Amino acid sequence: MGTPVKDVTIKPDAPQNLFLEKHCDFIASYSAKKEDYEYVMTEYLRMSGIYWGITVMDLMNQVDRMDKQEIIDFVTSCQHECGGLGASAGHDPHLLYTLSAIQILTLYDSVDAINVDKAVEFISGLQQQDGSFVGDKWGEVDTRFSFCAVACLALLGRLQAIDVDKAVQYVISCMNFDGGFGCRPGSESHSGQIYCCVGMLAITNSLHHVNADMLGWWLCERQLPSGGLNGRPEKLPDVCYSWWVLASLKIIGRIHWIDKGKLEKFILACQDDETGGFADRPGDMVDPFHTLFGIAGLSLLGSYPDQIKPVNPIFCMPEETLDRIRLKPELL
């Protein structure tokens, strides 16, 4: 007998339908509870939290319920003299939050609310000699930051501000024998890093470096008997990998290799049918992060097309937003 697979059991009474209105209410009320302990304690990732919230509301056709001007004012208050943006006012600038800020402003067609030239200067200044990127002045190198940098610059139409060839070569150097990617050369393959690397290569028109069949096979092996997806072997499934894995498969043209019906059943089982929102796994606490990636995963699967907008698999933003700014990888 082999080792039993780590997985979850979906109970017979788990949700099987989409509670869209409850999810809209959950996100709208979450952003209004500024005195709640949970809200206060997540200040260190506020910018990303706002991005998760308005993106999922936009995908659910409810973005008008969010206070646009308040959000834009918040974003602009987080830009530093160096051009980078932090998670909240007074927090150090970082590439992760700079991307979230630019995504937010792109959704609202308000990128000019920040000093774009200084933001580009901040991003390009983080590229290292080998083509890699650090996230901030403290110097951590990670392929997530390669994705953040090119995604920011692509949205701003300023990709020429960095050495794209070197950036691509660095990401390729992080490719493993199994077709996947790690955070640095020699690091193990992980679904989140794969999404970042594949997305980065898609933006830079460099997907020909990827072995799509080998990588597609590794990604499809992330699906467990429950239908959920995990980030790497021997880990439990998590709704967020309905995004990282599925988006990567979509980008490389292998999304049809997943059992869509079983994955949809898993995603729906992670809803809270009372409060709204999605959790990482059935029965756990819901949050905006997993709510976005649950809805985005359903969008990629083509589920509920009358209720959920098509999502772009590279930028995790509504396709219509990117169509509006005419952003297609082959045009960059």
C-alpha positions as CSV (number, residue, x, y, z in Angstrom):
1,M,0.0,0.0,0.0
2,G,1.2,3.5,-0.9
3,T,1.1,6.6,1.3
4,P,-2.4,8.0,1.4
5,V,-2.8,11.2,-0.6
6,K,-3.2,14.4,1.5
7,D,-6.7,15.7,0.6
8,V,-10.0,17.0,2.0
9,T,-13.4,15.3,2.0
10,I,-16.2,17.3,0.5
11,K,-19.3,16.7,2.6
12,P,-22.6,15.9,1.0
13,D,-24.2,19.2,2.3
14,A,-21.4,21.4,0.9
15,P,-22.6,24.3,-1.3
16,Q,-23.2,23.3,-4.9
17,N,-24.5,26.6,-6.3
18,L,-22.8,30.0,-6.6
19,F,-23.9,32.6,-4.0
20,L,-22.9,35.6,-6.0
21,E,-25.0,38.3,-4.2
22,K,-23.6,37.1,-0.8
23,H,-20.1,37.3,-2.1
24,C,-20.7,40.9,-3.3
25,D,-22.1,41.8,0.2
26,F,-19.2,40.1,1.9
27,I,-16.6,42.2,0.0
28,A,-18.6,45.4,0.3
29,S,-19.0,45.0,4.0
30,Y,-15.4,43.9,4.6
31,S,-14.1,47.2,3.2
32,A,-16.5,49.1,5.4
33,K,-15.4,47.6,8.7
34,K,-12.4,49.8,9.3
35,E,-12.5,49.4,13.0
36,D,-12.6,45.6,13.1
37,Y,-9.6,43.8,14.5
38,E,-9.1,41.8,11.3
39,Y,-9.1,44.9,9.2
40,V,-6.6,46.7,11.4
41,M,-4.3,43.7,11.7
42,T,-4.1,43.4,7.9
43,E,-2.7,46.9,7.3
44,Y,0.6,45.4,6.2
45,L,-1.1,44.1,3.0
46,R,-3.8,46.7,2.6
47,M,-2.9,47.7,-1.0
48,S,-3.2,44.0,-2.2
49,G,-6.4,43.6,-0.2
50,I,-8.0,46.5,-2.1
51,Y,-6.8,45.0,-5.4
52,W,-8.4,41.7,-4.4
53,G,-11.6,43.4,-3.4
54,I,-12.2,45.7,-6.4
55,T,-11.1,43.1,-8.9
56,V,-13.5,40.4,-7.7
57,M,-16.3,43.1,-7.5
58,D,-15.5,44.0,-11.1
59,L,-15.6,40.4,-12.2
60,M,-19.0,40.1,-10.4
61,N,-20.3,43.3,-12.1
62,Q,-20.5,45.1,-8.8
63,V,-17.5,47.4,-8.7
64,D,-19.7,50.5,-8.5
65,R,-20.4,49.5,-4.8
66,M,-16.8,50.4,-4.0
67,D,-15.9,54.0,-3.2
68,K,-13.7,54.9,-6.2
69,Q,-12.4,58.2,-5.1
70,E,-11.6,57.0,-1.6
71,I,-9.6,54.1,-3.1
72,I,-7.7,56.3,-5.6
73,D,-6.9,58.8,-2.8
74,F,-5.6,55.9,-0.7
75,V,-3.4,54.6,-3.5
76,T,-1.8,58.0,-4.1
77,S,-1.1,58.5,-0.4
78,C,1.1,55.3,-0.5
79,Q,3.5,56.6,-3.2
80,H,7.0,57.5,-1.9
81,E,9.5,60.0,-3.2
82,C,11.4,57.2,-4.9
83,G,8.3,56.4,-6.9
84,G,7.5,53.0,-5.3
85,L,4.3,52.3,-3.4
86,G,3.8,50.7,-0.1
87,A,1.1,48.5,1.4
88,S,-0.4,51.4,3.3
89,A,0.6,55.1,4.0
90,G,3.9,55.1,5.8
91,H,4.8,51.5,4.8
92,D,8.0,50.9,2.8
93,P,7.7,50.8,-1.0
94,H,7.8,47.3,-2.5
95,L,7.2,45.8,-6.0
96,L,4.3,43.6,-4.8
97,Y,2.3,46.6,-3.6
98,T,3.4,48.8,-6.5
99,L,1.8,46.2,-8.9
100,S,-1.4,46.1,-6.8
101,A,-1.6,49.9,-6.9
102,I,-1.1,50.0,-10.7
103,Q,-3.7,47.3,-11.2
104,I,-6.2,49.2,-9.1
105,L,-5.6,52.5,-11.0
106,T,-5.7,50.6,-14.3
107,L,-9.1,49.2,-13.4
108,Y,-10.3,52.7,-12.6
109,D,-8.6,54.2,-15.6
110,S,-6.8,56.5,-13.3
111,V,-3.1,55.7,-13.6
112,D,-2.2,59.3,-13.9
113,A,-3.2,59.8,-10.3
114,I,0.4,58.7,-9.4
115,N,3.7,60.0,-10.7
116,V,4.2,57.4,-13.4
117,D,7.7,58.4,-14.4
118,K,8.9,58.0,-10.8
119,A,7.2,54.6,-10.5
120,V,8.9,53.4,-13.6
121,E,12.2,54.7,-12.2
122,F,11.6,52.8,-9.0
123,I,10.8,49.5,-10.8
124,S,13.7,49.7,-13.3
125,G,16.1,50.5,-10.5
126,L,15.4,47.2,-8.9
127,Q,16.7,45.1,-11.8
128,Q,20.0,43.4,-11.0
129,Q,23.0,42.7,-13.3
130,D,21.9,39.1,-13.9
131,G,18.5,40.3,-15.0
132,S,16.7,39.4,-11.8
133,F,14.7,41.8,-9.6
134,V,14.8,42.5,-5.9
135,G,11.4,43.4,-4.3
136,D,12.7,46.5,-2.5
137,K,15.8,48.1,-1.0
138,W,16.4,45.1,1.3
139,G,17.6,43.0,-1.7
140,E,15.5,39.8,-1.7
141,V,15.5,38.2,-5.2
142,D,12.5,36.1,-6.3
143,T,10.9,35.3,-9.6
144,R,7.7,36.8,-8.2
145,F,9.4,40.2,-8.5
146,S,10.4,39.5,-12.1
147,F,6.7,39.1,-12.9
148,C,5.7,42.1,-10.8
149,A,8.2,44.3,-12.6
150,V,7.2,43.4,-16.2
151,A,3.5,43.4,-15.3
152,C,3.7,46.9,-13.9
153,L,5.7,48.2,-16.9
154,A,3.4,46.5,-19.4
155,L,0.3,48.1,-17.8
156,L,2.1,51.4,-17.9
157,G,3.3,50.9,-21.5
158,R,6.9,51.3,-20.4
159,L,8.4,47.8,-20.8
160,Q,11.4,49.3,-22.6
161,A,12.6,50.8,-19.3
162,I,14.3,47.5,-18.3
163,D,16.6,45.1,-20.0
164,V,13.9,42.7,-21.1
165,D,16.3,40.1,-22.6
166,K,18.3,39.8,-19.4
167,A,15.0,39.6,-17.4
168,V,13.8,36.7,-19.6
169,Q,17.2,34.9,-19.4
170,Y,17.1,35.0,-15.6
171,V,13.6,33.5,-15.4
172,I,14.6,30.8,-17.9
173,S,17.5,30.0,-15.6
174,C,15.0,29.2,-12.9
175,M,13.3,26.4,-15.0
176,N,13.6,22.9,-13.6
177,F,13.9,19.5,-15.1
178,D,10.2,18.9,-14.5
179,G,9.3,21.9,-16.6
180,G,8.3,24.0,-13.6
181,F,10.0,27.1,-12.0
182,G,11.2,28.0,-8.6
183,C,11.9,31.3,-6.9
184,R,15.6,31.3,-7.8
185,P,17.8,29.0,-9.9
186,G,17.8,25.5,-8.3
187,S,14.7,26.1,-6.1
188,E,11.9,23.5,-6.3
189,S,9.0,24.0,-8.6
190,H,5.9,25.6,-7.1
191,S,2.6,26.5,-8.7
192,G,2.7,30.1,-7.5
193,Q,6.2,30.6,-9.0
194,I,5.2,28.9,-12.2
195,Y,2.3,31.3,-12.6
196,C,4.7,34.2,-12.1
197,C,7.3,32.9,-14.6
198,V,4.9,31.8,-17.2
199,G,3.1,35.1,-16.9
200,M,6.3,37.0,-17.2
201,L,7.3,35.0,-20.3
202,A,3.9,35.6,-21.8
203,I,4.1,39.4,-21.3
204,T,7.6,39.4,-22.9
205,N,6.5,37.2,-25.8
206,S,8.9,34.5,-24.7
207,L,6.6,31.5,-24.1
208,H,8.5,29.5,-26.7
209,H,11.1,28.7,-23.9
210,V,8.5,26.7,-22.0
211,N,8.0,23.0,-22.5
212,A,4.2,23.2,-22.4
213,D,3.6,19.5,-22.4
214,M,6.0,18.7,-19.6
215,L,4.8,21.7,-17.5
216,G,1.2,21.0,-18.3
217,W,1.6,17.5,-17.0
218,W,3.2,18.7,-13.7
219,L,0.4,21.3,-13.2
220,C,-2.4,18.7,-13.9
221,E,-0.9,16.4,-11.3
222,R,-1.7,19.1,-8.8
223,Q,-5.4,18.0,-9.0
224,L,-6.4,15.7,-6.1
225,P,-9.3,13.3,-5.8
226,S,-11.4,16.0,-4.2
227,G,-11.1,18.0,-7.4
228,G,-9.0,20.7,-5.7
229,L,-5.5,21.8,-6.7
230,N,-2.4,22.0,-4.6
231,G,0.7,24.1,-4.9
232,R,3.2,21.2,-5.0
233,P,3.2,17.4,-4.3
234,E,2.0,16.2,-0.9
235,K,0.2,19.4,0.0
236,L,-3.5,19.9,0.7
237,P,-5.7,21.6,-2.0
238,D,-6.4,25.3,-1.7
239,V,-8.8,27.5,-3.6
240,C,-6.0,30.0,-4.5
241,Y,-4.4,27.3,-6.7
242,S,-7.6,27.3,-8.7
243,W,-6.0,30.5,-9.9
244,W,-2.2,29.9,-10.0
245,V,-2.5,26.4,-11.6
246,L,-5.4,27.1,-13.9
247,A,-4.1,30.4,-15.1
248,S,-0.8,28.8,-16.0
249,L,-2.5,26.1,-17.9
250,K,-4.6,28.6,-19.7
251,I,-1.6,30.6,-20.7
252,I,0.2,27.5,-22.1
253,G,-2.9,26.2,-23.8
254,R,-3.4,23.1,-21.6
255,I,-6.4,24.1,-19.4
256,H,-8.5,21.3,-21.0
257,W,-6.2,18.8,-19.3
258,I,-7.9,19.5,-15.9
259,D,-11.1,17.8,-14.8
260,K,-13.2,21.0,-14.8
261,G,-16.3,19.5,-13.3
262,K,-14.5,18.2,-10.2
263,L,-12.6,21.5,-9.7
264,E,-15.8,23.5,-10.0
265,K,-17.4,21.3,-7.3
266,F,-14.4,21.9,-5.0
267,I,-14.4,25.7,-5.5
268,L,-18.2,25.9,-4.8
269,A,-17.7,23.8,-1.7
270,C,-15.3,26.4,-0.3
271,Q,-18.1,29.1,-0.1
272,D,-19.7,30.2,3.1
273,D,-23.4,30.0,2.3
274,E,-24.3,32.3,5.2
275,T,-21.8,35.1,5.2
276,G,-20.6,34.9,1.6
277,G,-16.9,34.7,0.6
278,F,-14.6,31.8,-0.2
279,A,-12.2,29.9,2.1
280,D,-9.0,28.0,1.3
281,R,-10.8,24.7,1.9
282,P,-14.4,23.7,2.7
283,G,-15.4,24.7,6.3
284,D,-12.5,27.2,6.9
285,M,-12.8,31.0,7.4
286,V,-13.5,33.0,4.4
287,D,-11.4,36.0,3.3
288,P,-11.1,38.5,0.3
289,F,-7.9,36.7,-1.1
290,H,-9.6,33.4,-1.6
291,T,-12.8,35.0,-2.7
292,L,-11.0,36.7,-5.6
293,F,-9.3,33.5,-6.6
294,G,-12.4,31.4,-6.2
295,I,-14.3,33.6,-8.5
296,A,-11.4,34.1,-10.9
297,G,-11.0,30.3,-11.1
298,L,-14.7,29.9,-12.0
299,S,-14.2,32.5,-14.7
300,L,-11.3,30.6,-16.2
301,L,-13.4,27.4,-16.2
302,G,-16.1,29.3,-18.1
303,S,-18.6,28.7,-15.2
304,Y,-21.5,31.1,-14.7
305,P,-20.7,33.3,-17.8
306,D,-23.9,35.3,-17.2
307,Q,-22.7,36.3,-13.7
308,I,-18.9,36.4,-13.9
309,K,-16.9,38.4,-16.4
310,P,-14.0,36.7,-18.4
311,V,-10.7,37.2,-16.5
312,N,-7.3,37.7,-18.1
313,P,-5.0,34.7,-17.0
314,I,-1.8,36.8,-17.0
315,F,-2.9,39.9,-15.1
316,C,-5.9,38.6,-13.1
317,M,-8.0,41.5,-14.2
318,P,-11.2,41.6,-16.3
319,E,-10.4,41.0,-20.0
320,E,-12.5,44.1,-20.9
321,T,-10.1,46.3,-18.8
322,L,-7.1,45.1,-20.8
323,D,-9.0,45.4,-24.1
324,R,-9.7,49.0,-23.1
325,I,-6.0,49.8,-22.9
326,R,-5.3,47.6,-25.9
327,L,-2.9,45.5,-23.8
328,K,-2.0,42.3,-25.5
329,P,1.4,40.6,-25.1
330,E,2.1,40.6,-28.8
331,L,1.6,44.3,-29.0
332,L,4.0,45.2,-26.1
